[in-house]
């Protein structure tokens, strides 16, 4: 079974959008553009002979979805506002996907002192104010923070009264920004990060690390440039084992016992940093359960 859709509709802002202040209001929620969305979804199921003692079935689900802004009449934000946006903030840009991922061009660390370096007007630069306020067209556009391909694999294997089921989910085609160290936040006690231990400390360290050196007092513009630079953008592709379940139904009494595990874990991820792209802090706990069903 497969379905294909294509639609064009209004883009309703879910963020404050500036309007004429003479109305008495500074911002309003309103239709501010047009998006063009297209996609398809398909499902394929395969099953064994239902009269066999050994039973099995498998269901594959595939989906694709992409939405592009085709007309936009809302406010244009600062470059850094787009660079720091993720899947939680809707910042539409004409001819780009919803929830676009942008990053500052990164030119590695200064081998003399470990400062992060960017590209400004075609040259390597450490003028962080100019880099942060550079034109959006000079930033690296990756795509969307939302997956374009997603789906599942569900299966069942049964032998007489014993049954085992599983569920695997996948998401492909999106990007995320990993968290990293910010020295201003670290010094004032509001934020820390394990990248601190991988920072540049001596000449030559730039050959194995992209984490800037620590300076005091901290430079917030320097921190922000590195935080939203290319080196911290990773692919969000992930395949996750969602749940497992084992059950047994007794033949002579109306009782079934079962055990299950939810949020089992990640089978594969595209990024090599060991990060879960769906959870920036603590992932959901693995849940174990045991049950008995009795039919009277």
C-alpha positions as YAML, in Angstrom:
chain: A
units: angstrom
residues:
- id: 1
  name: UNK
  ca: [0.00, 0.00, 0.00]
- id: 2
  name: UNK
  ca: [1.39, 3.42, -0.94]
- id: 3
  name: UNK
  ca: [0.13, 7.00, -0.91]
- id: 4
  name: UNK
  ca: [1.63, 10.11, -2.46]
- id: 5
  name: UNK
  ca: [0.65, 13.67, -1.58]
- id: 6
  name: UNK
  ca: [1.59, 17.18, -2.66]
- id: 7
  name: UNK
  ca: [0.08, 20.32, -1.21]
- id: 8
  name: UNK
  ca: [0.50, 24.06, -1.01]
- id: 9
  name: UNK
  ca: [-0.84, 26.01, 1.90]
- id: 10
  name: UNK
  ca: [-0.43, 29.00, 4.21]
- id: 11
  name: UNK
  ca: [2.49, 29.27, 6.57]
- id: 12
  name: UNK
  ca: [1.14, 30.24, 9.98]
- id: 13
  name: UNK
  ca: [3.81, 31.70, 12.19]
- id: 14
  name: UNK
  ca: [4.26, 30.01, 15.55]
- id: 15
  name: UNK
  ca: [6.75, 32.68, 16.58]
- id: 16
  name: UNK
  ca: [6.27, 36.37, 17.23]
- id: 17
  name: UNK
  ca: [6.06, 38.20, 13.91]
- id: 18
  name: UNK
  ca: [6.52, 41.97, 13.82]
- id: 19
  name: UNK
  ca: [3.66, 44.16, 12.61]
- id: 20
  name: UNK
  ca: [3.04, 47.89, 12.22]
- id: 21
  name: UNK
  ca: [3.45, 49.33, 15.75]
- id: 22
  name: UNK
  ca: [0.76, 51.96, 15.03]
- id: 23
  name: UNK
  ca: [-1.78, 49.14, 15.46]
- id: 24
  name: UNK
  ca: [-0.93, 49.15, 19.16]
- id: 25
  name: UNK
  ca: [0.78, 45.77, 19.02]
- id: 26
  name: UNK
  ca: [4.37, 44.88, 18.27]
- id: 27
  name: UNK
  ca: [3.86, 41.24, 17.26]
- id: 28
  name: UNK
  ca: [1.08, 38.96, 16.07]
- id: 29
  name: UNK
  ca: [0.40, 35.39, 14.97]
- id: 30
  name: UNK
  ca: [-0.69, 35.37, 11.34]
- id: 31
  name: UNK
  ca: [-0.33, 33.74, 7.94]
- id: 32
  name: UNK
  ca: [2.97, 35.07, 6.65]
- id: 33
  name: UNK
  ca: [3.76, 32.95, 3.62]
- id: 34
  name: UNK
  ca: [3.19, 29.85, 1.56]
- id: 35
  name: UNK
  ca: [4.80, 26.44, 1.90]
- id: 36
  name: UNK
  ca: [4.87, 23.67, -0.66]
- id: 37
  name: UNK
  ca: [4.84, 20.19, 0.83]
- id: 38
  name: UNK
  ca: [5.20, 16.86, -0.88]
- id: 39
  name: UNK
  ca: [5.66, 13.34, 0.31]
- id: 40
  name: UNK
  ca: [4.62, 9.75, 0.18]
- id: 41
  name: UNK
  ca: [4.20, 6.83, 2.50]
- id: 42
  name: UNK
  ca: [4.08, 3.09, 1.93]
- id: 43
  name: UNK
  ca: [3.49, -0.02, 3.99]
- id: 44
  name: UNK
  ca: [4.33, -3.60, 3.15]
- id: 45
  name: UNK
  ca: [3.19, -6.58, 5.20]
- id: 46
  name: UNK
  ca: [4.31, -10.19, 4.81]
- id: 47
  name: UNK
  ca: [2.92, -13.09, 6.83]
- id: 48
  name: UNK
  ca: [3.28, -16.85, 7.10]
- id: 49
  name: UNK
  ca: [0.55, -19.47, 6.75]
- id: 50
  name: UNK
  ca: [-1.85, -18.80, 9.67]
- id: 51
  name: UNK
  ca: [-2.46, -22.54, 10.11]
- id: 52
  name: UNK
  ca: [1.21, -23.34, 10.66]
- id: 53
  name: UNK
  ca: [2.63, -24.03, 14.14]
- id: 54
  name: UNK
  ca: [5.45, -21.63, 13.30]
- id: 55
  name: UNK
  ca: [3.95, -18.24, 12.58]
- id: 56
  name: UNK
  ca: [5.61, -14.98, 11.60]
- id: 57
  name: UNK
  ca: [4.75, -11.64, 10.11]
- id: 58
  name: UNK
  ca: [6.68, -8.54, 9.22]
- id: 59
  name: UNK
  ca: [5.48, -5.02, 8.44]
- id: 60
  name: UNK
  ca: [7.67, -2.35, 6.84]
- id: 61
  name: UNK
  ca: [6.65, 1.31, 6.90]
- id: 62
  name: UNK
  ca: [8.30, 3.97, 4.73]
- id: 63
  name: UNK
  ca: [7.55, 7.70, 4.64]
- id: 64
  name: UNK
  ca: [9.01, 10.75, 2.94]
- id: 65
  name: UNK
  ca: [8.06, 14.36, 3.58]
- id: 66
  name: UNK
  ca: [9.59, 17.69, 2.55]
- id: 67
  name: UNK
  ca: [8.20, 21.21, 2.95]
- id: 68
  name: UNK
  ca: [9.79, 24.26, 1.29]
- id: 69
  name: UNK
  ca: [8.89, 27.89, 1.85]
- id: 70
  name: UNK
  ca: [7.75, 29.31, -1.51]
- id: 71
  name: UNK
  ca: [6.60, 32.74, -0.33]
- id: 72
  name: UNK
  ca: [7.46, 34.60, 2.86]
- id: 73
  name: UNK
  ca: [6.35, 38.02, 4.09]
- id: 74
  name: UNK
  ca: [7.44, 37.82, 7.71]
- id: 75
  name: UNK
  ca: [10.28, 39.44, 9.60]
- id: 76
  name: UNK
  ca: [13.88, 38.59, 8.77]
- id: 77
  name: UNK
  ca: [15.92, 37.78, 11.85]
- id: 78
  name: UNK
  ca: [19.60, 38.25, 12.59]
- id: 79
  name: UNK
  ca: [22.12, 35.82, 11.16]
- id: 80
  name: UNK
  ca: [22.91, 34.34, 14.56]
- id: 81
  name: UNK
  ca: [19.21, 33.77, 15.20]
- id: 82
  name: UNK
  ca: [19.15, 31.42, 12.22]
- id: 83
  name: UNK
  ca: [22.48, 29.85, 13.15]
- id: 84
  name: UNK
  ca: [21.27, 28.93, 16.63]
- id: 85
  name: UNK
  ca: [17.82, 27.71, 15.55]
- id: 86
  name: UNK
  ca: [16.95, 24.06, 15.74]
- id: 87
  name: UNK
  ca: [13.83, 21.89, 15.64]
- id: 88
  name: UNK
  ca: [12.26, 23.93, 18.46]
- id: 89
  name: UNK
  ca: [12.26, 27.27, 16.60]
- id: 90
  name: UNK
  ca: [10.46, 28.02, 13.33]
- id: 91
  name: UNK
  ca: [12.51, 30.53, 11.32]
- id: 92
  name: UNK
  ca: [11.21, 30.45, 7.73]
- id: 93
  name: UNK
  ca: [13.52, 31.40, 4.85]
- id: 94
  name: UNK
  ca: [12.41, 31.69, 1.24]
- id: 95
  name: UNK
  ca: [13.23, 28.60, -0.87]
- id: 96
  name: UNK
  ca: [14.55, 26.71, 2.17]
- id: 97
  name: UNK
  ca: [13.02, 23.84, 4.10]
- id: 98
  name: UNK
  ca: [11.18, 24.44, 7.34]
- id: 99
  name: UNK
  ca: [13.42, 24.49, 10.41]
- id: 100
  name: UNK
  ca: [16.57, 25.17, 8.34]
- id: 101
  name: UNK
  ca: [20.01, 24.35, 9.76]
- id: 102
  name: UNK
  ca: [22.70, 26.97, 9.12]
- id: 103
  name: UNK
  ca: [26.25, 27.13, 10.45]
- id: 104
  name: UNK
  ca: [29.17, 29.54, 10.31]
- id: 105
  name: UNK
  ca: [32.05, 28.56, 8.05]
- id: 106
  name: UNK
  ca: [34.80, 27.03, 10.17]
- id: 107
  name: UNK
  ca: [38.48, 27.26, 9.26]
- id: 108
  name: UNK
  ca: [39.95, 25.30, 12.15]
- id: 109
  name: UNK
  ca: [41.94, 26.59, 15.12]
- id: 110
  name: UNK
  ca: [44.72, 29.15, 15.10]
- id: 111
  name: UNK
  ca: [47.90, 27.05, 15.57]
- id: 112
  name: UNK
  ca: [49.45, 29.81, 17.70]
- id: 113
  name: UNK
  ca: [46.79, 30.18, 20.39]
- id: 114
  name: UNK
  ca: [43.86, 27.85, 19.64]
- id: 115
  name: UNK
  ca: [41.36, 30.55, 18.66]
- id: 116
  name: UNK
  ca: [38.51, 29.36, 16.43]
- id: 117
  name: UNK
  ca: [38.75, 30.76, 12.89]
- id: 118
  name: UNK
  ca: [36.06, 31.51, 10.37]
- id: 119
  name: UNK
  ca: [35.76, 32.75, 6.82]
- id: 120
  name: UNK
  ca: [34.82, 36.37, 6.07]
- id: 121
  name: UNK
  ca: [34.78, 37.68, 2.50]
- id: 122
  name: UNK
  ca: [36.89, 34.75, 1.38]
- id: 123
  name: UNK
  ca: [39.62, 35.16, 3.98]
- id: 124
  name: UNK
  ca: [40.37, 33.45, 7.30]
- id: 125
  name: UNK
  ca: [39.19, 35.72, 10.11]
- id: 126
  name: UNK
  ca: [38.95, 35.95, 13.88]
- id: 127
  name: UNK
  ca: [36.83, 39.11, 13.88]
- id: 128
  name: UNK
  ca: [33.95, 37.40, 15.67]
- id: 129
  name: UNK
  ca: [31.55, 40.33, 15.50]
- id: 130
  name: UNK
  ca: [31.86, 40.45, 11.72]
- id: 131
  name: UNK
  ca: [31.60, 36.68, 11.47]
- id: 132
  name: UNK
  ca: [28.45, 36.55, 13.63]
- id: 133
  name: UNK
  ca: [26.78, 39.31, 11.61]
- id: 134
  name: UNK
  ca: [27.86, 38.08, 8.18]
- id: 135
  name: UNK
  ca: [25.20, 37.72, 5.49]
- id: 136
  name: UNK
  ca: [23.09, 34.59, 5.83]
- id: 137
  name: UNK
  ca: [23.96, 33.61, 2.26]
- id: 138
  name: UNK
  ca: [27.57, 33.13, 3.36]
- id: 139
  name: UNK
  ca: [26.68, 30.53, 5.97]
- id: 140
  name: UNK
  ca: [26.62, 26.80, 5.27]
- id: 141
  name: UNK
  ca: [23.05, 25.60, 4.71]
- id: 142
  name: UNK
  ca: [22.68, 21.90, 5.50]
- id: 143
  name: UNK
  ca: [18.98, 21.21, 5.16]
- id: 144
  name: UNK
  ca: [16.29, 20.70, 7.76]
- id: 145
  name: UNK
  ca: [16.37, 19.81, 11.43]
- id: 146
  name: UNK
  ca: [13.35, 17.60, 10.73]
- id: 147
  name: UNK
  ca: [13.82, 14.14, 9.17]
- id: 148
  name: UNK
  ca: [12.71, 13.76, 5.56]
- id: 149
  name: UNK
  ca: [12.66, 9.94, 5.65]
- id: 150
  name: UNK
  ca: [11.20, 7.94, 8.50]
- id: 151
  name: UNK
  ca: [9.52, 4.63, 9.10]
- id: 152
  name: UNK
  ca: [9.46, 1.39, 11.04]
- id: 153
  name: UNK
  ca: [9.95, -2.36, 10.96]
- id: 154
  name: UNK
  ca: [7.67, -4.46, 13.12]
- id: 155
  name: UNK
  ca: [7.89, -8.22, 13.39]
- id: 156
  name: UNK
  ca: [6.36, -11.21, 15.13]
- id: 157
  name: UNK
  ca: [7.66, -14.75, 15.50]
- id: 158
  name: UNK
  ca: [5.46, -17.36, 17.15]
- id: 159
  name: UNK
  ca: [5.75, -21.05, 17.94]
- id: 160
  name: UNK
  ca: [2.51, -22.59, 19.15]
- id: 161
  name: UNK
  ca: [1.66, -20.57, 22.30]
- id: 162
  name: UNK
  ca: [4.95, -18.67, 22.49]
- id: 163
  name: UNK
  ca: [5.19, -15.30, 20.73]
- id: 164
  name: UNK
  ca: [8.00, -12.76, 20.30]
- id: 165
  name: UNK
  ca: [7.50, -9.26, 18.83]
- id: 166
  name: UNK
  ca: [9.79, -6.31, 18.16]
- id: 167
  name: UNK
  ca: [9.64, -2.79, 16.77]
- id: 168
  name: UNK
  ca: [12.40, -0.79, 15.07]
- id: 169
  name: UNK
  ca: [12.06, 2.88, 14.06]
- id: 170
  name: UNK
  ca: [14.29, 4.95, 11.80]
- id: 171
  name: UNK
  ca: [14.72, 8.62, 10.85]
- id: 172
  name: UNK
  ca: [17.00, 9.89, 8.07]
- id: 173
  name: UNK
  ca: [17.80, 13.11, 6.23]
- id: 174
  name: UNK
  ca: [18.15, 15.70, 8.99]
- id: 175
  name: UNK
  ca: [20.84, 17.51, 10.97]
- id: 176
  name: UNK
  ca: [21.41, 18.70, 14.52]
- id: 177
  name: UNK
  ca: [23.91, 20.84, 16.40]
- id: 178
  name: UNK
  ca: [25.74, 19.15, 19.22]
- id: 179
  name: UNK
  ca: [26.30, 21.01, 22.44]
- id: 180
  name: UNK
  ca: [29.81, 22.11, 23.29]
- id: 181
  name: UNK
  ca: [31.81, 24.14, 25.77]
- id: 182
  name: UNK
  ca: [31.20, 27.86, 26.26]
- id: 183
  name: UNK
  ca: [33.76, 29.50, 28.50]
- id: 184
  name: UNK
  ca: [31.58, 32.46, 29.49]
- id: 185
  name: UNK
  ca: [28.92, 30.11, 30.83]
- id: 186
  name: UNK
  ca: [31.51, 27.93, 32.49]
- id: 187
  name: UNK
  ca: [33.12, 30.82, 34.32]
- id: 188
  name: UNK
  ca: [29.83, 32.15, 35.70]
- id: 189
  name: UNK
  ca: [28.74, 28.67, 36.73]
- id: 190
  name: UNK
  ca: [25.70, 28.33, 34.46]
- id: 191
  name: UNK
  ca: [27.02, 25.77, 31.98]
- id: 192
  name: UNK
  ca: [29.79, 23.26, 31.49]
- id: 193
  name: UNK
  ca: [30.59, 20.55, 28.95]
- id: 194
  name: UNK
  ca: [32.89, 17.56, 28.58]
- id: 195
  name: UNK
  ca: [34.46, 19.12, 25.47]
- id: 196
  name: UNK
  ca: [36.47, 21.20, 27.93]
- id: 197
  name: UNK
  ca: [38.83, 18.25, 28.43]
- id: 198
  name: UNK
  ca: [39.45, 18.02, 24.67]
- id: 199
  name: UNK
  ca: [40.33, 21.71, 24.26]
- id: 200
  name: UNK
  ca: [43.41, 23.11, 22.53]
- id: 201
  name: UNK
  ca: [46.20, 23.67, 25.08]
- id: 202
  name: UNK
  ca: [49.50, 23.57, 23.20]
- id: 203
  name: UNK
  ca: [50.70, 24.26, 19.63]
- id: 204
  name: UNK
  ca: [50.04, 21.19, 17.55]
- id: 205
  name: UNK
  ca: [46.79, 20.31, 19.35]
- id: 206
  name: UNK
  ca: [44.87, 21.74, 16.39]
- id: 207
  name: UNK
  ca: [45.85, 18.59, 14.48]
- id: 208
  name: UNK
  ca: [43.58, 16.41, 16.64]
- id: 209
  name: UNK
  ca: [40.97, 18.73, 18.17]
- id: 210
  name: UNK
  ca: [38.58, 21.49, 17.07]
- id: 211
  name: UNK
  ca: [37.77, 22.62, 20.63]
- id: 212
  name: UNK
  ca: [39.09, 26.18, 21.15]
- id: 213
  name: UNK
  ca: [41.55, 27.10, 23.86]
- id: 214
  name: UNK
  ca: [40.31, 28.52, 27.13]
- id: 215
  name: UNK
  ca: [40.80, 32.26, 27.55]
- id: 216
  name: UNK
  ca: [40.04, 34.51, 30.51]
- id: 217
  name: UNK
  ca: [38.13, 36.69, 30.60]
- id: 218
  name: UNK
  ca: [35.84, 34.85, 28.20]
- id: 219
  name: UNK
  ca: [34.78, 36.35, 24.89]
- id: 220
  name: UNK
  ca: [31.05, 35.70, 24.37]
- id: 221
  name: UNK
  ca: [31.26, 36.41, 20.62]
- id: 222
  name: UNK
  ca: [34.11, 33.92, 20.33]
- id: 223
  name: UNK
  ca: [32.04, 31.34, 22.23]
- id: 224
  name: UNK
  ca: [28.96, 31.91, 20.06]
- id: 225
  name: UNK
  ca: [30.86, 31.71, 16.80]
- id: 226
  name: UNK
  ca: [32.35, 28.35, 17.72]
- id: 227
  name: UNK
  ca: [29.09, 27.06, 19.19]
- id: 228
  name: UNK
  ca: [27.22, 27.61, 15.92]
- id: 229
  name: UNK
  ca: [30.06, 26.70, 13.52]
- id: 230
  name: UNK
  ca: [30.15, 23.86, 10.99]
- id: 231
  name: UNK
  ca: [32.25, 21.62, 13.21]
- id: 232
  name: UNK
  ca: [29.30, 21.15, 15.58]
- id: 233
  name: UNK
  ca: [26.70, 20.17, 12.96]
- id: 234
  name: UNK
  ca: [26.09, 16.43, 12.73]
- id: 235
  name: UNK
  ca: [23.82, 14.16, 10.74]
- id: 236
  name: UNK
  ca: [20.78, 13.05, 12.70]
- id: 237
  name: UNK
  ca: [20.19, 9.71, 10.94]
- id: 238
  name: UNK
  ca: [19.33, 7.04, 13.49]
- id: 239
  name: UNK
  ca: [17.88, 3.52, 13.71]
- id: 240
  name: UNK
  ca: [16.36, 2.74, 17.09]
- id: 241
  name: UNK
  ca: [15.18, -0.53, 18.64]
- id: 242
  name: UNK
  ca: [11.99, 0.70, 20.26]
- id: 243
  name: UNK
  ca: [10.59, -2.33, 22.04]
- id: 244
  name: UNK
  ca: [10.73, -6.10, 22.56]
- id: 245
  name: UNK
  ca: [7.95, -8.32, 23.90]
- id: 246
  name: UNK
  ca: [7.77, -12.03, 24.77]
- id: 247
  name: UNK
  ca: [4.49, -13.72, 25.70]
- id: 248
  name: UNK
  ca: [3.20, -17.21, 26.41]
- id: 249
  name: UNK
  ca: [-0.43, -18.37, 26.46]
- id: 250
  name: UNK
  ca: [-1.24, -21.50, 28.42]
- id: 251
  name: UNK
  ca: [-3.24, -24.08, 26.51]
- id: 252
  name: UNK
  ca: [-5.54, -25.40, 29.23]
- id: 253
  name: UNK
  ca: [-6.06, -22.30, 31.34]
- id: 254
  name: UNK
  ca: [-7.01, -18.77, 30.15]
- id: 255
  name: UNK
  ca: [-3.78, -17.16, 31.29]
- id: 256
  name: UNK
  ca: [-1.12, -15.33, 29.34]
- id: 257
  name: UNK
  ca: [2.18, -14.13, 30.80]
- id: 258
  name: UNK
  ca: [4.33, -11.51, 29.09]
- id: 259
  name: UNK
  ca: [7.51, -9.52, 29.54]
- id: 260
  name: UNK
  ca: [8.56, -6.45, 27.58]
- id: 261
  name: UNK
  ca: [11.27, -3.82, 27.26]
- id: 262
  name: UNK
  ca: [10.63, -0.31, 25.89]
- id: 263
  name: UNK
  ca: [13.20, 2.29, 24.76]
- id: 264
  name: UNK
  ca: [15.71, -0.49, 24.22]
- id: 265
  name: UNK
  ca: [18.40, 1.57, 22.51]
- id: 266
  name: UNK
  ca: [20.09, 2.74, 19.33]
- id: 267
  name: UNK
  ca: [21.11, 0.15, 16.74]
- id: 268
  name: UNK
  ca: [22.94, 2.62, 14.48]
- id: 269
  name: UNK
  ca: [23.54, 6.36, 14.19]
- id: 270
  name: UNK
  ca: [25.28, 8.42, 11.53]
- id: 271
  name: UNK
  ca: [27.27, 10.66, 13.85]
- id: 272
  name: UNK
  ca: [30.58, 9.37, 15.21]
- id: 273
  name: UNK
  ca: [30.43, 11.33, 18.47]
- id: 274
  name: UNK
  ca: [28.34, 8.76, 20.31]
- id: 275
  name: UNK
  ca: [25.43, 11.23, 20.63]
- id: 276
  name: UNK
  ca: [21.75, 10.44, 20.57]
- id: 277
  name: UNK
  ca: [20.35, 12.90, 17.97]
- id: 278
  name: UNK
  ca: [16.87, 12.82, 19.50]
- id: 279
  name: UNK
  ca: [17.81, 13.79, 23.04]
- id: 280
  name: UNK
  ca: [20.28, 16.55, 23.88]
- id: 281
  name: UNK
  ca: [20.34, 15.71, 27.59]
- id: 282
  name: UNK
  ca: [19.13, 12.52, 29.26]
- id: 283
  name: UNK
  ca: [17.43, 10.00, 26.92]
- id: 284
  name: UNK
  ca: [14.23, 8.27, 28.08]
- id: 285
  name: UNK
  ca: [14.80, 5.49, 30.56]
- id: 286
  name: UNK
  ca: [14.62, 1.89, 29.47]
- id: 287
  name: UNK
  ca: [11.38, 0.43, 30.85]
- id: 288
  name: UNK
  ca: [10.99, -3.21, 31.84]
- id: 289
  name: UNK
  ca: [7.56, -4.69, 32.52]
- id: 290
  name: UNK
  ca: [5.99, -8.04, 33.36]
- id: 291
  name: UNK
  ca: [2.33, -8.87, 33.13]
- id: 292
  name: UNK
  ca: [-0.26, -11.59, 33.59]
- id: 293
  name: UNK
  ca: [-3.55, -11.59, 31.70]
- id: 294
  name: UNK
  ca: [-6.39, -13.72, 33.02]
- id: 295
  name: UNK
  ca: [-9.67, -14.16, 31.10]
- id: 296
  name: UNK
  ca: [-12.64, -15.32, 33.16]
...
